[in-house]
Amino acid sequence: LKVVLGDIGVSVVTAENGRVALDRLASQDFDIVFMDVQMPEMDGYTAARLMREKNYSLPIIAMTADAMVGAEQKCLDAGYSEYMAKPIDIDLLVNRLAEHLSGEPVAETEAATLSPITADQAPALDALPDEPDKIVSSLPMTNPKFRNIVEKFVTRLGDQLAAIDSAWNQRDYTELKRLGHWLKGSAGSVGFTQFVEPARAFEQFAIDKADAHIPDAIQKLHSIYSRIDVEPEQKAQPVLEIVKPLKGYVIPEKLTSRYLETKPKLRPIIGKFISQLSARCDVVEAAVTIKDFHEIEKFGYWLKASGGSAGFSAFTEPARDLENYAKEKQLDSIKHAVGVIRLLNSRIVTTDVE
């Protein structure tokens, strides 16, 4: 997360555990705290409670891979302000920062130069190739800042896998658990969700000291790593197949953010959303091709939240429908909803975004 936050212009100070975080707060001023709930020496729950007892009123955002019922309330009871489930969605993270910080968000260079997208430039739903052997980040790799984040992660991941091999040779189960927990939370945050479930299983094997399963789990992680492609081929973009809007959807001739004039500080966020939407549409279309309903549902959830946050309420209903269709695995309805979202995307007017 330090790389992600640093690349959007946020000054970051890190702490390796809750006790160090308390020391940092005592020695300098901060605007916001992002804190894992699982840390050595002093966990996040204890640290958050002590921060509140010391009358620190700044936002404290929990980060946890625990998605069980009651996890959020446990964080709130401890003193956290909010809860974010791992893998961390970068767009939601940026939106949270925009809400909490009084400073103006750092503008993306790309956001200032975006040109309107026309319908004949968007790709067809069924024309994307299926390349299951390659793994690419779901972040928009055409954006240099996101490419830098992904490349740094891939480099670090290679080092961490070597550390996993070393820890296994030494039967250091504590270190294996720590590395598995790191991978479980970090990989999805940079667009590699393929690691999340294998890393979760690996972490549990380390906790259980399940020697019979750990070698295969490590091999699985190495196998996924070997399939990463940080420079996917640029495919030709076929013409969009226009779909008839579903009943009840509003498809305006031109689509602009309602915040452009009323909330000028959000313009960089609007530009980021527009920039990422096209790239994420490409990802979800590929997911439709291989019937990856989890990825489709994740896209619907992201768009439902991020579209409204960026002032594009027209996306909310089709995004919500898409999320539900993915849960029910209704492929025809999914294709229709994705087509509607593509059509809405093609009508976004971006020339006023700064």
C-alpha positions in Angstrom: 0.0 0.0 0.0 2.9 2.4 0.5 3.7 2.2 -3.2 0.0 2.7 -4.1 -0.4 5.7 -1.8 2.9 7.2 -2.7 2.1 7.1 -6.4 -1.1 9.1 -5.9 0.8 11.9 -4.0 0.3 10.8 -0.4 3.1 11.1 2.1 3.4 7.8 3.9 5.0 6.8 7.2 5.0 3.0 8.0 5.0 1.1 11.3 5.7 -2.6 11.6 3.3 -3.1 14.5 0.7 -1.4 16.7 3.2 -0.4 19.4 5.4 1.4 16.8 2.3 3.1 15.3 1.5 4.5 18.8 5.0 5.9 19.0 4.7 7.4 15.6 1.5 9.2 16.5 3.1 10.5 19.7 6.0 12.0 17.8 4.3 13.7 14.8 0.9 14.7 13.4 -1.0 12.5 10.9 -4.2 13.0 8.9 -5.3 9.3 8.7 -4.2 5.9 9.8 -4.5 2.7 7.7 -3.8 -0.2 10.1 -3.9 -4.0 9.7 -5.7 -5.9 12.5 -3.1 -8.7 12.5 0.3 -7.5 13.5 3.2 -8.8 15.7 3.8 -7.6 19.3 0.6 -5.5 19.4 -2.4 -6.2 17.1 -4.5 -3.5 15.5 -7.5 -4.0 17.8 -5.3 -3.1 20.8 -3.6 -0.3 19.1 -6.9 1.3 17.9 -8.3 1.1 21.4 -5.2 2.7 22.9 -5.3 5.5 20.3 -8.9 6.3 21.2 -8.0 6.2 25.0 -5.3 8.8 24.2 -7.9 10.9 22.6 -6.7 10.6 19.0 -9.7 11.6 16.9 -8.2 11.1 13.4 -9.7 8.4 11.1 -8.4 4.9 11.7 -9.2 2.5 8.8 -9.0 -1.2 9.5 -7.5 -3.5 6.8 -8.2 -7.2 7.2 -8.6 -10.3 5.2 -11.3 -11.5 7.6 -14.6 -11.3 5.7 -16.6 -13.3 8.3 -19.9 -11.9 9.7 -19.1 -9.7 12.6 -15.6 -8.7 11.5 -16.5 -5.2 10.7 -18.4 -4.7 14.0 -15.4 -6.0 15.9 -13.2 -3.4 14.2 -15.6 -0.6 15.1 -15.9 -1.8 18.7 -12.1 -1.6 19.0 -12.1 2.0 17.9 -11.5 1.8 14.1 -13.5 4.4 12.1 -14.1 2.2 9.1 -13.4 -1.3 7.7 -11.8 -2.3 4.4 -11.6 -5.9 3.4 -8.5 -7.3 1.7 -7.7 -7.4 -1.1 -7.9 -3.6 -1.0 -9.7 -2.0 -3.9 -7.5 0.9 -5.0 -10.5 2.9 -6.3 -12.3 2.6 -3.0 -9.1 3.5 -1.2 -8.6 6.6 -3.2 -12.3 7.6 -2.6 -11.9 7.1 1.1 -8.8 9.4 1.1 -10.7 12.0 -0.9 -13.5 12.0 1.7 -11.2 12.2 4.7 -8.3 14.4 3.7 -8.8 18.1 3.4 -6.0 18.5 0.8 -6.8 18.4 -2.9 -6.1 15.0 -4.5 -3.1 14.7 -6.9 -4.3 14.8 -10.5 -3.4 12.1 -12.9 -1.7 13.4 -16.1 -3.9 11.1 -18.1 -7.0 12.6 -16.6 -6.2 16.0 -17.9 -5.8 14.9 -21.5 -8.6 12.4 -21.9 -10.6 12.7 -25.1 -14.2 11.6 -25.6 -14.8 8.0 -26.4 -17.1 7.1 -29.3 -19.1 4.0 -29.7 -17.1 2.8 -32.7 -13.9 2.7 -30.6 -15.2 0.3 -28.0 -14.5 -3.5 -28.2 -17.2 -6.1 -28.9 -18.1 -8.3 -26.0 -17.6 -11.7 -27.7 -14.5 -10.8 -29.7 -11.9 -10.8 -26.9 -9.4 -13.7 -27.1 -9.2 -16.3 -24.3 -5.6 -16.6 -23.0 -6.0 -18.6 -19.7 -2.3 -19.4 -19.4 -1.3 -15.7 -19.0 -2.1 -13.7 -15.9 -2.3 -9.9 -16.1 -3.1 -7.3 -13.5 -6.6 -5.9 -13.6 -5.2 -2.5 -13.0 -5.0 -0.2 -16.1 -1.5 -1.0 -17.3 -1.6 1.8 -19.8 -1.3 4.2 -16.9 2.4 4.6 -16.1 1.8 5.0 -12.3 -0.2 1.8 -12.1 2.3 0.0 -14.3 5.0 1.0 -11.9 3.0 -0.3 -8.9 2.5 -3.7 -10.6 6.2 -4.0 -11.7 7.4 -3.2 -8.2 5.0 -5.8 -6.7 6.1 -8.5 -9.2 9.7 -7.8 -8.3 9.0 -8.0 -4.6 6.8 -11.1 -5.1 9.8 -12.9 -6.6 11.8 -12.1 -3.5 9.0 -13.2 -1.2 8.6 -16.5 -3.0 12.3 -17.1 -2.5 11.8 -16.3 1.2 9.0 -18.8 1.3 11.3 -21.5 -0.1 13.9 -20.6 2.5 11.4 -20.6 5.4 10.1 -24.0 4.3 13.6 -25.5 4.2 14.0 -24.3 7.8 10.5 -25.4 8.7 9.9 -21.8 10.0 6.1 -22.0 10.2 5.8 -18.5 11.7 7.5 -16.9 8.8 5.5 -19.1 6.3 2.3 -17.8 7.9 3.5 -14.2 7.7 4.4 -14.5 4.1 1.2 -16.2 3.2 -0.8 -13.5 5.0 1.1 -10.8 3.1 0.4 -12.4 -0.2 -3.2 -13.0 0.5 -3.7 -9.3 1.2 -1.3 -7.7 -1.2 -1.8 -9.6 -4.5 -5.5 -8.7 -5.0 -4.8 -5.0 -4.2 -2.5 -4.8 -7.3 -4.9 -6.7 -9.5 -3.7 -10.3 -9.1 -6.7 -11.9 -7.5 -5.5 -15.3 -8.7 -3.2 -15.5 -5.7 -5.8 -14.8 -3.0 -7.3 -18.2 -2.5 -4.0 -20.2 -2.9 -2.3 -17.8 -0.5 -5.2 -18.2 2.0 -4.9 -22.0 1.8 -1.1 -21.7 2.1 -1.4 -19.5 5.2 -3.7 -22.0 6.8 -1.4 -24.9 6.0 1.4 -23.0 7.7 -0.8 -22.4 10.8 -1.6 -26.1 10.9 2.0 -27.2 10.2 0.5 -29.3 7.5 3.7 -30.7 6.0 1.9 -33.0 3.6 0.2 -30.0 1.9 2.8 -27.2 2.1 5.1 -28.3 -0.8 2.1 -28.4 -3.2 0.8 -25.1 -2.0 4.3 -23.5 -2.6 4.5 -25.0 -6.0 1.0 -23.6 -6.8 2.2 -20.1 -5.9 5.3 -20.5 -8.0 3.2 -21.7 -10.9 0.9 -18.7 -10.8 3.9 -16.4 -10.5 5.4 -17.9 -13.6 2.3 -17.0 -15.7 2.4 -13.3 -14.8 2.6 -11.1 -17.9 3.3 -7.5 -17.1 3.3 -6.4 -20.7 0.2 -8.0 -22.4 -0.2 -7.7 -26.1 -2.2 -4.8 -27.4 -5.1 -6.3 -29.3 -7.0 -4.7 -32.2 -10.2 -3.2 -31.0 -13.2 -4.4 -33.0 -16.4 -2.3 -33.3 -18.9 -2.3 -30.5 -22.0 -4.4 -31.0 -24.8 -2.0 -30.0 -27.3 -3.5 -27.6 -30.8 -2.3 -27.0 -30.9 -0.9 -23.4 -32.8 -2.9 -20.9 -36.1 -1.6 -19.8 -35.8 1.1 -17.2 -32.2 2.1 -18.0 -31.6 5.8 -18.8 -29.1 6.1 -21.7 -28.3 9.8 -22.2 -26.8 11.1 -25.4 -24.0 12.6 -23.4 -22.9 11.6 -19.9 -21.1 13.9 -17.6 -20.3 13.8 -13.8 -22.7 15.8 -11.7 -19.6 16.8 -9.6 -17.7 18.6 -12.3 -19.1 22.0 -11.4 -20.1 21.5 -7.8 -17.1 19.7 -6.4 -14.0 20.8 -8.4 -11.6 19.0 -5.9 -13.0 15.7 -7.1 -12.0 16.3 -10.7 -8.9 14.2 -10.4 -11.0 11.4 -8.9 -13.5 11.7 -11.8 -10.6 11.6 -14.3 -9.2 8.5 -12.6 -12.6 6.7 -12.7 -13.0 7.5 -16.4 -9.5 6.3 -17.2 -10.0 3.0 -15.3 -13.5 2.3 -16.5 -12.4 1.4 -20.0 -9.6 -0.8 -18.8 -11.9 -2.6 -16.3 -14.5 -3.1 -19.0 -11.8 -4.9 -21.0 -11.1 -7.1 -18.0 -14.8 -7.9 -17.3 -15.4 -8.8 -21.0 -12.5 -11.2 -20.8 -14.1 -12.6 -17.7 -17.4 -13.1 -19.5 -15.6 -15.0 -22.2 -14.2 -17.5 -19.7 -17.3 -17.4 -17.5 -15.3 -16.0 -14.5 -18.4 -15.0 -12.5 -16.4 -14.0 -9.5 -14.5 -11.4 -11.5 -17.7 -10.2 -13.1 -19.4 -9.8 -9.7 -16.3 -7.9 -8.4 -16.5 -5.5 -11.4 -20.2 -4.9 -10.7 -19.5 -4.1 -7.1 -16.7 -1.8 -8.0 -18.7 0.1 -10.6 -21.7 0.4 -8.3 -19.6 2.1 -5.7 -17.1 4.0 -7.8 -19.5 5.3 -10.5 -21.7 7.0 -7.9 -18.7 8.4 -6.0 -17.4 10.0 -9.3 -20.8 11.5 -10.0 -22.0 9.0 -12.7 -25.2 7.7 -11.2 -26.3 6.3 -14.6 -24.0 3.4 -13.9 -25.5 2.4 -10.6 -28.5 0.4 -11.7 -26.8 -1.6 -14.5 -23.8 -2.2 -12.2 -26.0 -3.5 -9.4 -27.9 -5.7 -11.9 -24.6 -7.0 -13.2 -23.4 -7.9 -9.7 -26.7 -9.8 -9.1 -26.6 -11.6 -12.5 -23.0 -12.7 -11.8 -24.1 -14.2 -8.4 -26.9 -16.1 -10.3 -24.6 -17.0 -13.2 -27.1 -15.6 -15.8 -24.8 -15.3 -18.7 -27.1 -13.7 -21.3 -28.2 -11.1 -18.8 -24.6 -10.5 -17.9 -23.7 -9.9 -21.5 -26.6 -7.5 -21.9 -25.7 -5.5 -18.8 -22.0 -5.3 -19.8 -23.1 -4.0 -23.2 -25.2 -1.3 -21.6 -22.3 -0.3 -19.4 -20.0 -0.1 -22.5 -22.6 2.0 -24.2 -22.8 4.4 -21.2 -19.0 4.5 -21.2 -18.9 5.5 -24.9 -21.1 8.5 -24.1 -19.0 10.0 -21.4 -17.9 13.5 -22.2 -14.5 14.1 -20.7 -13.2 17.3 -22.3 -14.1 19.3 -19.1 -12.2 17.1 -16.7 -9.1 18.7 -15.3 
